[in-house]
Amino acid sequence: MSYFRDEEFLCQHCQEPGIKSEIVNLLETMREECGFPFVITSGYRCPEHPIEARKIKPGSHAGGYAVDISVSHGKALRVVESALKNGIERIGVNQKGGGRFVHVDCDPSRLTPAMWSY
């Protein structure tokens, strides 16, 4: 069973693939548990992607280990709960304004556990 298409994770800058199977597998499990569709607003980002290019060191999206899920209110809480239940220890939350999302990240090279807000 697959809830996602490969195209959802392509770099929005160059359309190249780069997402890691580890995060996709976790998302499949989370999607099943949550019971509602996930809209991926950002998956893999190549190092030249404008967001990554502004950083001193490319982030977890550039490594293929992170995605942003468009979700808000109670569904955002369910995504965070499912992420934690499934061992994701890097979570970013933006729940203000128009572009609400939850960032989930399984980058083994980054500090864990970590949670932040945007």
DSSP file (Angstrom, degrees, kcal/mol; ACC not computed):
  #  RESIDUE AA STRUCTURE BP1 BP2  ACC     N-H-->O    O-->H-N    N-H-->O    O-->H-N    TCO  KAPPA ALPHA  PHI   PSI    X-CA   Y-CA   Z-CA
    1    1 A M              0   0    0      0, 0.0     2,-0.4     0, 0.0    27,-0.0   0.000 360.0 360.0 360.0 135.5    0.0    0.0    0.0
    2    2 A S        -     0   0    0      1,-0.1    26,-0.0    26,-0.0     0, 0.0  -0.978 360.0-176.8-136.7 125.1    1.3    3.4   -0.9
    3    3 A Y  S    S+     0   0    0     -2,-0.4     2,-0.3     2,-0.0    35,-0.1   0.541  70.7  62.3 -89.7  -9.0   -0.3    6.7    0.1
    4    4 A F        -     0   0    0     20,-0.0     2,-0.3     3,-0.0     3,-0.0  -0.851  67.2-140.7-124.8 153.1    2.3    8.8   -1.8
    5    5 A R    >   -     0   0    0     -2,-0.3     3,-1.7     1,-0.1     4,-0.4  -0.846  28.8-120.5-105.1 147.5    3.6    9.3   -5.3
    6    6 A D  G >  S+     0   0    0     -2,-0.3     3,-1.7     1,-0.3     4,-0.4   0.847 110.5  66.2 -53.3 -35.8    7.3    9.8   -6.0
    7    7 A E  G >  S+     0   0    0      1,-0.3     3,-0.9     2,-0.2    -1,-0.3   0.761  87.5  67.8 -61.4 -26.3    6.5   13.2   -7.6
    8    8 A E  G <  S+     0   0    0     -3,-1.7    -1,-0.3     1,-0.2    -2,-0.2   0.740 103.7  44.5 -66.0 -21.8    5.3   14.5   -4.2
    9    9 A F  G <  S+     0   0    0     -3,-1.7    35,-2.0    -4,-0.4    -1,-0.2   0.442  84.9 118.6-104.5  -2.0    8.9   14.4   -2.9
   10   10 A L  S <  S-     0   0    0     -3,-0.9    33,-0.4    -4,-0.4     2,-0.2  -0.273  78.3 -92.5 -65.6 151.2   10.8   15.8   -5.9
   11   11 A C     >  -     0   0    0      5,-2.5     4,-2.0     1,-0.2    34,-0.2  -0.454  28.5-145.9 -60.3 129.5   12.8   19.0   -5.4
   12   12 A Q  T  4 S+     0   0    0     32,-0.4    -1,-0.2    -2,-0.2    33,-0.1   0.630  96.1  52.7 -74.7 -12.9   10.6   21.9   -6.3
   13   13 A H  T  4 S+     0   0    0      3,-0.1    -1,-0.2    33,-0.0    32,-0.1   0.904 132.0   4.3 -86.2 -48.6   13.6   23.7   -7.7
   14   14 A C  T  4 S-     0   0    0      2,-0.1    -2,-0.2     3,-0.0    31,-0.0   0.458  88.6-123.9-120.4  -4.3   15.1   21.1  -10.2
   15   15 A Q     <  +     0   0    0     -4,-2.0    -3,-0.1     1,-0.2    -5,-0.1   0.655  60.8 145.6  66.8  17.9   12.5   18.3  -10.0
   16   16 A E        -     0   0    0     -6,-0.1    -5,-2.5     1,-0.1    -1,-0.2  -0.576  48.2-121.8 -84.1 148.7   15.3   15.8   -9.0
   17   17 A P        +     0   0    0      0, 0.0    -7,-0.1     0, 0.0    -1,-0.1  -0.471  50.0 137.4 -80.8 161.5   14.6   12.9   -6.7
   18   18 A G        +     0   0    0     -2,-0.1     2,-0.1    -9,-0.1    27,-0.1   0.327  23.1 133.2 178.3   1.6   16.5   12.5   -3.5
   19   19 A I        -     0   0    0    -13,-0.1     2,-0.3    25,-0.1    46,-0.2  -0.441  54.0-122.2 -71.6 143.0   14.1   11.6   -0.7
   20   20 A K    >>  -     0   0    0     44,-3.0     4,-1.6    -2,-0.1     3,-0.6  -0.616   8.9-130.5 -86.4 143.2   15.3    8.7    1.5
   21   21 A S  H 3> S+     0   0    0     -2,-0.3     4,-2.9     1,-0.2     5,-0.2   0.797 103.1  69.2 -61.7 -28.3   13.2    5.6    1.9
   22   22 A E  H 3> S+     0   0    0      1,-0.2     4,-1.7     2,-0.2    -1,-0.2   0.923 104.0  39.7 -58.3 -46.2   13.5    5.8    5.7
   23   23 A I  H <> S+     0   0    0     -3,-0.6     4,-2.5    41,-0.3    -1,-0.2   0.883 114.5  53.1 -73.3 -37.0   11.3    8.9    5.9
   24   24 A V  H  X S+     0   0    0     -4,-1.6     4,-2.3     2,-0.2    -2,-0.2   0.922 108.9  50.0 -63.1 -42.8    8.8    7.7    3.2
   25   25 A N  H  X S+     0   0    0     -4,-2.9     4,-1.9     1,-0.2    -1,-0.2   0.905 111.3  48.6 -62.0 -41.6    8.3    4.4    5.2
   26   26 A L  H  X S+     0   0    0     -4,-1.7     4,-2.6    -5,-0.2    -1,-0.2   0.903 110.2  51.9 -64.3 -40.4    7.7    6.4    8.4
   27   27 A L  H  X S+     0   0    0     -4,-2.5     4,-2.9     2,-0.2    -2,-0.2   0.884 106.0  54.5 -63.9 -38.5    5.2    8.7    6.6
   28   28 A E  H  X S+     0   0    0     -4,-2.3     4,-2.1     2,-0.2    -1,-0.2   0.936 111.5  44.7 -59.3 -46.7    3.4    5.6    5.2
   29   29 A T  H  X S+     0   0    0     -4,-1.9     4,-2.3     1,-0.2    -2,-0.2   0.921 114.5  48.6 -64.0 -44.5    3.0    4.3    8.8
   30   30 A M  H  X S+     0   0    0     -4,-2.6     4,-2.9     1,-0.2     5,-0.2   0.905 109.6  52.1 -63.0 -41.8    2.0    7.7   10.1
   31   31 A R  H  X S+     0   0    0     -4,-2.9     4,-2.1     1,-0.2     5,-0.5   0.910 109.8  49.4 -61.8 -42.6   -0.6    8.3    7.4
   32   32 A E  H  < S+     0   0    0     -4,-2.1    -1,-0.2    -5,-0.2    -2,-0.2   0.929 114.2  45.4 -61.5 -46.0   -2.2    4.9    8.2
   33   33 A E  H  < S+     0   0    0     -4,-2.3    -2,-0.2     1,-0.2    -1,-0.2   0.901 113.7  48.0 -65.4 -42.5   -2.3    5.8   11.9
   34   34 A C  H  < S-     0   0    0     -4,-2.9    -1,-0.2    -5,-0.2    -2,-0.2   0.845  92.9-146.0 -72.3 -33.8   -3.7    9.3   11.4
   35   35 A G     <  +     0   0    0     -4,-2.1    -3,-0.1    -5,-0.2    -4,-0.1   0.671  63.4  89.9  78.8  16.1   -6.4    8.2    8.9
   36   36 A F  S    S-     0   0    0     -5,-0.5    -1,-0.2    39,-0.1    -2,-0.1  -0.982  83.2 -89.7-140.9 154.6   -6.3   11.4    6.8
   37   37 A P        -     0   0    0      0, 0.0     2,-0.5     0, 0.0   -34,-0.0  -0.277  33.2-140.5 -64.2 146.1   -4.4   12.4    3.7
   38   38 A F        -     0   0    0    -35,-0.1     2,-0.7    33,-0.0    33,-0.1  -0.927   5.5-153.2-105.2 129.6   -1.0   14.1    4.0
   39   39 A V  E     -A   70   0A   0     31,-0.6    31,-3.0    -2,-0.5     2,-0.7  -0.921  12.6-147.7-100.7 116.0   -0.2   17.0    1.6
   40   40 A I  E     +A   69   0A   0     -2,-0.7    29,-0.2    29,-0.2     3,-0.2  -0.750  20.5 176.6 -85.9 114.8    3.6   17.2    1.3
   41   41 A T  E    S+     0   0A   0     27,-2.2     2,-0.3    -2,-0.7    -1,-0.2   0.684  72.8  15.3 -93.0 -19.6    4.5   20.8    0.7
   42   42 A S  E     +A   68   0A   0     26,-1.1    26,-2.4   -31,-0.0    -1,-0.3  -0.894  65.5 153.4-155.5 124.3    8.3   20.2    0.7
   43   43 A G        +     0   0    0      1,-0.5    21,-0.1   -33,-0.4   -33,-0.1   0.250  63.7   7.1-112.6-120.5   10.2   17.0    0.4
   44   44 A Y        -     0   0    0    -35,-2.0    -1,-0.5    20,-0.1   -32,-0.4  -0.403  62.9-166.8 -64.6 141.5   13.7   16.7   -1.0
   45   45 A R        -     0   0    0     16,-1.2    19,-0.2   -34,-0.2   -34,-0.0  -0.987  16.9-133.2-130.2 123.0   15.5   20.0   -1.7
   46   46 A C    >   -     0   0    0     -2,-0.4     3,-2.0     1,-0.1     6,-0.3  -0.305  32.4-104.8 -65.8 158.6   18.7   20.0   -3.8
   47   47 A P  T 3  S+     0   0    0      0, 0.0    -1,-0.1     0, 0.0    15,-0.1   0.740 122.7  55.5 -58.9 -21.5   21.6   22.1   -2.3
   48   48 A E  T 3  S+     0   0    0      4,-0.1    -2,-0.0     5,-0.1     5,-0.0   0.531  76.4 120.2 -89.0  -6.2   20.8   24.8   -5.0
   49   49 A H  S <> S-     0   0    0     -3,-2.0     4,-3.1     1,-0.1     3,-0.3  -0.341  78.0-116.8 -54.7 137.5   17.2   25.1   -4.0
   50   50 A P  H  > S+     0   0    0      0, 0.0     4,-1.0     0, 0.0    -1,-0.1   0.827 113.6  49.3 -52.3 -37.4   16.8   28.8   -2.9
   51   51 A I  H  4 S+     0   0    0      1,-0.2     3,-0.3     2,-0.2     4,-0.3   0.930 116.7  41.0 -68.1 -44.0   15.9   27.9    0.7
   52   52 A E  H >4 S+     0   0    0     -3,-0.3     3,-1.4    -6,-0.3    -1,-0.2   0.868 108.4  60.6 -71.6 -36.4   18.9   25.5    1.0
   53   53 A A  H 3< S+     0   0    0     -4,-3.1    -1,-0.2     1,-0.3    -2,-0.2   0.763  99.3  57.9 -64.2 -25.6   21.3   27.9   -0.8
   54   54 A R  T 3< S+     0   0    0     -4,-1.0    -1,-0.3    -3,-0.3    -2,-0.2   0.637  92.5  89.9 -77.7 -14.3   20.7   30.6    1.8
   55   55 A K  S <  S-     0   0    0     -3,-1.4    -3,-0.0    -4,-0.3    -4,-0.0  -0.495  77.8-133.4 -86.2 152.3   21.9   28.3    4.6
   56   56 A I  S    S+     0   0    0      1,-0.3    -1,-0.1    -2,-0.2    -4,-0.0   0.916 102.4  17.3 -64.2 -43.9   25.5   28.0    5.8
   57   57 A K  S    S-     0   0    0     -3,-0.0    -1,-0.3     0, 0.0    -3,-0.0  -0.999  97.5-107.2-129.8 127.6   25.1   24.2    5.7
   58   58 A P        -     0   0    0      0, 0.0    -6,-0.1     0, 0.0    -5,-0.1  -0.197  42.1-129.0 -53.6 146.0   22.2   22.6    3.7
   59   59 A G     >  -     0   0    0      1,-0.0     4,-0.9   -12,-0.0     3,-0.5   0.009  32.6 -75.7 -89.1-167.0   19.6   21.1    6.0
   60   60 A S  H  >>S+     0   0    0      1,-0.2     5,-2.3     2,-0.2     6,-0.6   0.758 125.2  62.3 -67.0 -27.5   17.8   17.8    6.4
   61   61 A H  H >45S+     0   0    0      1,-0.2   -16,-1.2     4,-0.2     3,-1.2   0.916 102.6  52.0 -61.5 -41.2   15.6   18.4    3.3
   62   62 A A  H 345S+     0   0    0     -3,-0.5    -1,-0.2     1,-0.3    -2,-0.2   0.766 107.4  52.5 -68.1 -25.0   18.8   18.5    1.2
   63   63 A G  H 3<5S-     0   0    0     -4,-0.9    -1,-0.3   -17,-0.1    -2,-0.2   0.562 116.1-117.4 -83.1  -9.0   19.9   15.2    2.7
   64   64 A G  T <<5S+     0   0    0     -3,-1.2   -44,-3.0    -4,-0.5   -41,-0.3   0.614  87.6 108.1  84.4  13.1   16.5   13.7    1.8
   65   65 A Y      < +     0   0    0     -5,-2.3    41,-2.3   -46,-0.2     2,-0.3   0.364  64.9  62.3-104.4   4.3   15.5   13.0    5.4
   66   66 A A  E     + B   0 105A   0     -6,-0.6     2,-0.3    39,-0.2    39,-0.2  -0.951  48.5 179.5-137.2 150.7   12.8   15.6    6.0
   67   67 A V  E     - B   0 104A   0     37,-2.2    37,-2.5    -2,-0.3     2,-0.5  -0.975  22.1-135.3-140.8 156.5    9.4   16.6    4.7
   68   68 A D  E     -AB  42 103A   0    -26,-2.4   -27,-2.2    -2,-0.3   -26,-1.1  -0.961  19.1-157.0-110.1 131.5    6.9   19.3    5.5
   69   69 A I  E     -AB  40 102A   0     33,-2.8    33,-2.2    -2,-0.5     2,-0.7  -0.939  17.4-129.7-111.6 123.8    3.3   18.3    5.9
   70   70 A S  E     +AB  39 101A   0    -31,-3.0   -31,-0.6    -2,-0.5     2,-0.3  -0.626  57.3 130.3 -73.1 111.1    0.5   20.8    5.3
   71   71 A V        -     0   0    0     -2,-0.7     2,-0.3    29,-0.7    -2,-0.1  -0.982  30.8-173.2-162.4 150.5   -1.7   20.3    8.4
   72   72 A S    >>  -     0   0    0     -2,-0.3     3,-1.2    28,-0.0     4,-0.8  -0.932  45.8  -1.1-146.3 168.6   -3.3   22.4   11.1
   73   73 A H  H 3> S-     0   0    0     -2,-0.3     4,-1.5     1,-0.3     3,-0.5  -0.181 124.3  -3.7  54.5-132.8   -5.2   22.4   14.4
   74   74 A G  H 3> S+     0   0    0      1,-0.2     4,-2.0     2,-0.2    -1,-0.3   0.819 134.3  57.2 -62.9 -32.6   -6.1   18.9   15.8
   75   75 A K  H <> S+     0   0    0     -3,-1.2     4,-2.2     2,-0.2    -1,-0.2   0.869 102.8  55.0 -67.4 -34.3   -4.7   17.2   12.7
   76   76 A A  H  X S+     0   0    0     -4,-0.8     4,-2.4    -3,-0.5    -1,-0.2   0.918 107.3  50.0 -62.5 -42.3   -1.3   18.8   13.4
   77   77 A L  H  X S+     0   0    0     -4,-1.5     4,-2.7     1,-0.2    -2,-0.2   0.908 109.3  51.4 -62.0 -41.8   -1.3   17.4   16.9
   78   78 A R  H  X S+     0   0    0     -4,-2.0     4,-2.4     2,-0.2    -1,-0.2   0.884 109.2  50.8 -63.9 -37.9   -2.2   13.9   15.6
   79   79 A V  H  X S+     0   0    0     -4,-2.2     4,-2.6     2,-0.2    -2,-0.2   0.934 111.8  47.1 -64.0 -45.4    0.8   14.2   13.1
   80   80 A V  H  X S+     0   0    0     -4,-2.4     4,-2.4     2,-0.2     5,-0.2   0.928 112.6  49.4 -62.4 -45.4    3.2   15.2   15.9
   81   81 A E  H  X S+     0   0    0     -4,-2.7     4,-2.4     1,-0.2    -1,-0.2   0.914 113.2  46.6 -59.9 -43.7    1.9   12.3   18.2
   82   82 A S  H  X S+     0   0    0     -4,-2.4     4,-1.8     2,-0.2    -1,-0.2   0.893 110.3  53.3 -67.1 -39.6    2.3    9.8   15.4
   83   83 A A  H  <>S+     0   0    0     -4,-2.6     5,-2.7     2,-0.2     3,-0.2   0.944 111.9  44.8 -59.8 -48.1    5.7   11.1   14.6
   84   84 A L  H ><5S+     0   0    0     -4,-2.4     3,-1.7     1,-0.2    -2,-0.2   0.911 110.8  53.9 -62.8 -42.9    6.9   10.7   18.2
   85   85 A K  H 3<5S+     0   0    0     -4,-2.4    -1,-0.2     1,-0.3    -2,-0.2   0.829 109.3  50.1 -59.3 -32.6    5.2    7.2   18.4
   86   86 A N  T 3<5S-     0   0    0     -4,-1.8    -1,-0.3    -3,-0.2    -2,-0.2   0.203 124.7 -98.7 -97.5  15.3    7.2    6.1   15.4
   87   87 A G  T < 5S+     0   0    0     -3,-1.7     2,-0.6     1,-0.3    -3,-0.2   0.553  71.1 146.6  86.7   8.1   10.6    7.3   16.6
   88   88 A I      < +     0   0    0     -5,-2.7    -1,-0.3    -6,-0.2    18,-0.1  -0.701  17.6 175.4 -79.1 121.0   10.8   10.6   14.8
   89   89 A E        +     0   0    0     -2,-0.6    25,-3.2    16,-0.4     2,-0.5   0.241  57.0  73.6-114.0  11.6   12.7   12.9   17.2
   90   90 A R  E     +Cd 105 114A   0     15,-0.7    15,-1.5    23,-0.2     2,-0.4  -0.944  58.8 161.2-128.3 110.6   13.1   16.0   15.0
   91   91 A I  E     -Cd 104 115A   0     23,-2.1    25,-1.9    -2,-0.5     2,-0.4  -0.994  19.4-169.2-136.1 129.0    9.9   18.0   14.6
   92   92 A G  E     -Cd 103 116A   0     11,-2.0    11,-3.3    -2,-0.4     2,-0.4  -0.941  11.9-159.0-115.4 142.6    9.3   21.6   13.6
   93   93 A V  E     +Cd 102 117A   0     23,-2.4    25,-1.7    -2,-0.4     2,-0.5  -0.979  17.4 178.0-129.5 127.8    5.9   23.2   13.9
   94   94 A N  E     +C  101   0A   0      7,-2.7     7,-2.2    -2,-0.4    23,-0.0  -0.934  17.5 154.8-123.5 105.9    4.4   26.2   12.2
   95   95 A Q        +     0   0    0     -2,-0.5     2,-0.3     5,-0.2     5,-0.1  -0.156  45.4  85.9-126.1  38.1    0.9   26.8   13.3
   96   96 A K  S    S+     0   0    0      3,-0.1     3,-0.3   -24,-0.0    22,-0.0  -0.978  81.3   0.8-134.2 151.1    0.4   30.5   12.7
   97   97 A G  S    S-     0   0    0     -2,-0.3     3,-0.3     1,-0.2    -3,-0.0  -0.282 105.2 -44.9  73.9-159.0   -0.7   32.3    9.6
   98   98 A G  S    S+     0   0    0      1,-0.2     2,-0.8     2,-0.0    -1,-0.2   0.777 122.0  60.5 -86.1 -28.9   -1.6   30.8    6.3
   99   99 A G        +     0   0    0     -3,-0.3    -1,-0.2     2,-0.0     2,-0.1  -0.414  69.2 173.4-101.2  59.5    1.1   28.3    5.6
  100  100 A R        +     0   0    0     -2,-0.8   -29,-0.7    -3,-0.3     2,-0.3  -0.419  11.6 146.3 -72.2 137.3    0.6   25.9    8.6
  101  101 A F  E     -BC  70  94A   0     -7,-2.2    -7,-2.7   -31,-0.2     2,-0.4  -0.981  42.7-128.6-159.3 166.6    2.7   22.8    8.5
  102  102 A V  E     -BC  69  93A   0    -33,-2.2   -33,-2.8    -2,-0.3     2,-0.5  -0.999  21.3-148.2-123.0 128.7    4.6   20.2   10.6
  103  103 A H  E     -BC  68  92A   0    -11,-3.3   -11,-2.0    -2,-0.4     2,-0.4  -0.842  14.1-170.1 -94.4 126.7    8.2   19.3    9.6
  104  104 A V  E     +BC  67  91A   0    -37,-2.5   -37,-2.2    -2,-0.5     2,-0.4  -0.959   8.4 177.7-120.8 144.1    9.2   15.7   10.3
  105  105 A D  E     -BC  66  90A   0    -15,-1.5   -15,-0.7    -2,-0.4   -16,-0.4  -0.994  27.4-179.6-153.6 127.7   12.8   14.7   10.0
  106  106 A C        +     0   0    0    -41,-2.3   -40,-0.1    -2,-0.4    -1,-0.0  -0.119  29.9 154.9-121.3  36.0   14.8   11.5   10.6
  107  107 A D    >   -     0   0    0    -42,-0.2     3,-1.4     1,-0.2   -47,-0.1  -0.516  31.4-158.9 -68.9 113.8   18.3   12.9    9.7
  108  108 A P  T 3  S+     0   0    0      0, 0.0    -1,-0.2     0, 0.0     4,-0.1   0.647  87.6  60.8 -71.2 -12.4   20.8   10.7   11.6
  109  109 A S  T 3  S+     0   0    0      2,-0.1     2,-0.3   -49,-0.0    -2,-0.1   0.466  93.4  82.0 -91.9  -0.6   23.5   13.4   11.3
  110  110 A R  S <  S-     0   0    0     -3,-1.4     2,-0.1     1,-0.1     4,-0.0  -0.691  91.2 -86.7-108.1 158.2   21.5   16.0   13.3
  111  111 A L        -     0   0    0     -2,-0.3    -1,-0.1     2,-0.0    -4,-0.1  -0.343  54.1-127.6 -59.0 131.7   21.0   16.6   17.0
  112  112 A T  S    S+     0   0    0      1,-0.2     2,-0.1    -4,-0.1   -22,-0.1  -0.976  77.1  32.7-135.3 151.9   18.2   14.6   18.5
  113  113 A P  S    S+     0   0    0      0, 0.0     2,-0.3     0, 0.0   -23,-0.2   0.674  79.9 152.4 -74.8 157.8   15.8   15.0   20.1
  114  114 A A  E     +d   90   0A   0    -25,-3.2   -23,-2.1    -2,-0.1     2,-0.3  -0.982  19.2 177.6-151.9 138.8   14.8   18.4   18.8
  115  115 A M  E     +d   91   0A   0     -2,-0.3     2,-0.3   -25,-0.2   -23,-0.2  -0.996  13.1 166.0-139.8 139.9   11.6   20.4   18.5
  116  116 A W  E     -d   92   0A   0    -25,-1.9   -23,-2.4    -2,-0.3     2,-0.3  -0.950  25.4-133.4-147.4 165.0   11.3   23.9   17.2
  117  117 A S  E      d   93   0A   0     -2,-0.3   -23,-0.2   -25,-0.2    -2,-0.0  -0.874 360.0 360.0-119.1 156.5    8.7   26.4   16.0
  118  118 A Y              0   0    0    -25,-1.7   -24,-0.2    -2,-0.3    -1,-0.1   0.358 360.0 360.0-104.4 360.0    8.9   28.7   12.9
